[in-house]
């Protein structure tokens, strides 16, 4: 797959892993979605390990592939997965594009990796998507603020009526997040069928989250599911938000300690007038 520039550029999706034989309309169908900050495949179980295992952010290790295999096995039960803190093929992961690896491991038909920040050929910080549905378009966006934060906007269906999935990883500072959420709100606020997922680095009822739900049609189905740190969750900073046209249920945090974040998952039912093809 050729990776386009990080400008707002529509691209042809993805790498087929297995050809879809039986095509059928997905109108009214239930889809299983998940979002996971995988910390480039590093297993963290305490704050102390940020120091003792910090070298894994810079050097390759066989443990990373083992952790990716665990993550891939977990993701088999989903239809669309948004990934954050993915390594895009740098030296520290032995040049493995982790989004592609997880797509193959979990048996997904399509994947796309969006590199947000490059540190030579050593580290390629990325967001990614793996999907069993074939997207009709993908746009990559650089978010405002310090370099290295991006949004991946994936459309399923045609422009008349489509499902849009937006995957983001926001800044650590509130000022940067406010600028980035303003950008995202302008980007997707007018769209009727949207799922926004990712590591937003802020909790519900903060100024930036209030700005997001006020200036878009998105709502947060559950406000009290803690995701960070994974070994003793105290904060909800990983979110999946949806627009009202998408019926959402079975919202949950998965008890899967691998990264320093826990994955979040949701089931949505597509409206009857939204015709996608699997």
C-alpha positions, 0 to 999 in steps of 0.5 A: 500500500502506498501511504499518501501525504498527511494532508486531507487526501482521499486514498484507495483503501487498503490491503485485502487479506481475504477476498469477500465472496458473498456480498450482501446489504448491511442495512439494519445490521449490528456491527461490533467496534473496538478502540485500543491504544496498544502502546506499540505492543508494550505490556505495562503493568505498573508505573514502575515499568515505564522506567524498567521497560522504557527501553522497549520504546526504542529497541526491538524485542521478541516480547512485542510480537508475542503481545501483538499476537495476544492483541490480534486474538482479542480483536477477532471478535470485531468488525471494525477496530481503531488503533492508536500508538501503533508502530508503522514499520520502524526499526524498533518493531523490526520493521513490522507495520503493526496495523497490517500485522494485526489485520492478518493475525485477526483475519481482517480483510482491510487495513490502513496505517496513518503515520503521524510522526517519523523519527528517521527509520527508527519510530513511525508513530501511527494510528490505524484501522482494521476492518471486515468491511471495505471502506469507500474512502480514507482521509488522513488529517494532521491535527493542529498543534505540535506535530505528531497528532492525526485523525483518520477519517474512514467512510463506508458507503457513498456520500449520500448515506454513509457510515463515517469512522473517525480515529484520533489520538489527542494531545496531552495538553488541554490547549492543544486538545481544544484546538484539535477538537475544534478541528474535528468538530468542523470536520465531522459535525454535520455528518449524520452517521458517525463513530468517533473513537480513540485516546482523547486524553481527557475525561467526560465533562471536561471543557474539551469534551463538552465542546465536542458534544455541543458542536457535533451530533456525537454523544458519549453512551456511557460516562463512567467506564475507566480505561487508564491505567490498565492495571488499576483503571482510574480515568476514562480517556479512551472513548467511543462516541456515536451520533443518534442515528446509530443505535448503540448498546453493549458498551464495555471496557475489555479486561485485557491488560497488555498496553497501559490502556484498556480497550473499549468496545461497542455494538451499533445497529445501522439504520435501515436507510444505510446500505453498506456492502460486506 
